[in-house]
Amino acid sequence: MLRVFDWLTNLFPLWAVLGGGLALVQPELFTWFSGRFIVWGLAAIMLGMGLTLRVEDFQRVLRMPKAIAVGFIAQYSIMPFLGWAIASVLPLEKHLAVGLILVACCPGGTASNVVTFLARADVPLSVLMTMCSTLAAVIMTPLLTKWLAGALVPVDAWGLFLSTVQVVLAPVLLGFVLHHHAPRLVAWVLPVAPVVSVGLITLIVASIIGQSAGPIRASGGVLLLAVFLLHAGGFGLGYGFAKLFGYDRPVCRTMAIEVGMQNSGLGATLAKLHFPGTLAPVPCAVSSVFHSVIGSLLAGWWRWRAEREGERGA
């Protein structure tokens, strides 16, 4: 059964593409999953991540500060400014531009850990980078969004902060506490947590795409180009940034994946809460499909090269 769960989890890109595609042609299949369902869904995903955290993970951060710091700087510099640059150059409707900037200011996505595993890269580093960028998102995501998107529409940085605390920090900390004080419960939940997270992310993405199916089809070309450029640029620049610091291939691949794959579910949830009735959540939902597909293609290529050349991920 565990192997079935792993298999279903590793097929996340397929579920994201199928869910997004179905939502465009049959929106009613997914639009029921809206409102508080999306908020609680994301909180459940973050709780699942918190359940995996141990005191030893934080101790590891202290033992490898340079790699974590490089990844952190890359995460919160490359993607936000890339999102802002693309939104400034392409003729996007203003709320689509805001949504693009918002998802670019989000932390690394939890799916990045799966893709890192598939790529034969550094999985422990990926987990630590995701953990650090997620915890920092409470401050960084509201501040960067306010700074970079505030000229387009009013951005409530304080409201974004409170929402991020509720849907990210609180569930992650609850999961961390449960890991240490309810080990039997955690041991029972952990095997199914990844596949549940994949299912919830797919529902969030498909619901938002379904609710905006018409506008997506109307602005599809420029929107798809914008999201593709954001993630393709993130993967490429993330790899190059790590290379500048002299890291080996597994670490460069890990940073490329961490930078290129955003927590699109968080972006979509924040956009729904703070820009209701607009197209702001749409780039976030489309983002989940794009980064999953690009990341999976890269993972397959890198895994093939690693096996061919006898590399081993750290």
Residue pairs with C-beta under 8 A, 6 or more apart in sequence:
1 191
2 191
5 191
5 192
5 194
5 195
6 194
8 195
8 198
9 114
9 194
9 195
9 198
10 114
10 118
12 111
12 114
12 198
12 201
12 202
12 292
13 292
13 293
13 295
13 296
15 198
15 199
15 202
16 201
16 202
16 205
16 288
16 289
16 292
16 293
17 289
17 292
17 293
19 30
19 202
19 203
19 205
19 206
19 209
20 205
20 206
20 209
20 285
20 286
20 288
20 289
22 29
22 30
22 206
23 29
23 30
23 31
23 205
23 206
23 207
23 209
23 210
23 213
24 209
24 210
24 213
24 216
24 217
25 213
26 210
27 209
27 210
27 211
27 213
28 210
29 206
29 210
30 203
30 206
30 207
30 209
30 210
31 207
31 210
31 211
32 207
33 41
33 203
33 204
33 206
33 207
34 207
34 211
37 203
37 207
38 204
38 207
38 208
38 268
38 269
38 272
39 166
39 167
39 269
39 273
41 200
41 203
41 204
41 265
42 167
42 168
42 200
42 204
42 265
42 266
42 269
43 166
43 167
43 170
43 171
44 171
44 196
44 197
44 200
45 110
45 197
45 200
45 201
45 265
46 134
46 167
46 168
46 171
46 172
46 175
47 171
47 172
47 174
47 175
48 110
48 175
48 189
48 193
48 194
48 196
48 197
49 110
49 130
49 131
49 134
49 172
49 175
49 197
50 171
50 172
50 173
50 174
50 175
50 176
50 178
50 179
51 175
51 176
51 178
51 179
51 186
51 189
51 190
51 193
52 127
52 175
52 179
52 190
52 193
53 131
53 172
53 175
53 176
53 179
54 179
54 180
55 180
57 127
57 128
57 131
60 124
60 128
61 68
61 128
61 131
61 132
64 125
64 128
66 245
67 125
67 247
67 251
68 125
68 128
68 129
68 132
70 241
70 242
70 245
70 247
70 255
71 125
71 129
71 132
71 133
71 242
71 254
71 255
71 258
71 259
72 129
72 132
72 133
72 136
74 237
74 238
74 241
74 242
74 255
74 258
74 259
75 107
75 108
75 129
75 133
75 258
75 259
76 105
76 133
76 136
76 140
76 144
78 233
78 234
78 237
78 238
78 241
78 259
79 104
79 105
79 230
79 234
79 259
79 262
80 101
80 104
80 105
80 144
80 148
81 148
82 104
82 229
82 230
82 233
82 234
82 237
83 100
83 101
83 103
83 104
83 105
83 148
83 230
84 101
84 104
84 148
84 149
86 100
86 226
86 229
86 230
86 233
87 97
87 98
87 100
87 101
87 149
87 152
87 226
88 97
90 222
90 225
90 226
91 222
92 100
92 219
92 222
92 223
92 226
93 219
93 279
94 152
94 153
95 153
95 275
95 278
95 279
95 280
96 219
96 223
96 226
96 279
96 280
96 282
96 283
97 149
97 152
98 149
98 152
98 153
98 155
98 271
98 275
98 278
98 280
99 267
99 271
99 275
99 279
99 280
99 281
99 282
99 283
99 284
100 226
100 227
100 230
100 283
101 145
101 148
101 149
101 152
102 141
102 145
102 149
102 267
102 270
102 271
102 280
102 283
102 284
103 230
103 262
103 264
103 267
103 268
103 283
103 284
103 287
104 230
104 262
105 140
105 141
105 144
105 145
105 148
105 267
106 137
106 141
106 262
106 263
106 264
106 266
106 267
107 130
107 133
107 134
107 136
107 137
107 140
107 141
107 262
107 263
107 266
108 129
108 130
108 133
108 134
108 258
108 259
108 261
108 262
108 263
109 130
109 261
109 262
109 263
109 264
109 265
109 288
109 291
110 130
110 197
110 263
111 198
111 201
111 261
111 291
111 292
111 295
112 126
112 130
112 257
112 258
112 261
112 295
113 123
113 126
113 127
113 130
114 194
115 257
115 261
115 292
115 295
115 296
115 298
115 299
116 122
116 123
116 126
116 253
116 254
116 257
116 258
116 299
116 313
117 123
118 296
118 299
118 300
118 303
119 253
119 254
119 257
119 298
119 299
119 302
119 303
119 306
119 313
120 250
120 302
120 303
120 306
120 307
120 311
120 312
120 313
121 250
121 251
121 253
121 254
121 257
121 302
121 313
121 314
122 250
122 251
122 253
122 254
122 313
122 314
123 254
123 313
124 314
125 251
125 254
125 314
126 254
126 257
126 258
129 254
129 255
129 258
130 258
133 140
133 258
134 168
134 172
134 263
135 168
135 169
135 172
137 164
137 168
137 263
137 266
138 161
138 164
138 165
138 168
138 169
139 161
141 160
141 164
141 266
141 270
142 157
142 158
142 160
142 161
142 164
143 157
145 155
145 157
145 160
146 155
146 157
146 160
149 155
153 275
155 274
156 274
159 273
159 274
160 270
160 274
163 269
163 270
163 273
163 274
164 266
164 270
167 266
167 269
167 270
168 266
178 185
178 186
179 186
200 265
201 264
201 265
201 288
204 265
204 268
204 269
204 285
204 288
205 264
205 265
205 268
205 285
205 288
205 289
206 285
208 268
208 272
208 281
208 282
208 284
208 285
209 216
209 282
209 285
209 286
211 281
212 279
212 281
212 282
212 285
215 279
215 282
216 223
216 282
216 286
219 279
223 282
223 283
223 286
224 286
224 290
226 283
227 283
227 286
227 287
227 290
228 290
228 294
230 287
230 290
231 260
231 261
231 262
231 287
231 290
231 291
231 294
232 260
232 294
234 256
234 259
234 260
234 261
234 262
234 291
235 256
235 257
235 259
235 260
235 294
235 295
235 298
236 256
236 260
237 259
238 255
238 256
238 257
238 258
238 259
238 260
239 252
239 253
239 255
239 256
241 255
241 259
242 251
242 252
242 254
242 255
242 256
243 252
247 255
249 311
250 311
250 312
250 313
250 314
251 314
253 298
253 302
256 298
257 295
257 298
257 299
260 291
260 294
260 295
261 291
261 292
261 295
262 287
262 291
264 284
264 285
264 287
264 288
264 291
265 284
265 288
267 281
267 283
267 284
267 287
268 281
268 284
268 285
268 288
271 278
271 280
271 281
271 284
272 281
274 280
275 281
305 311
306 312
306 313
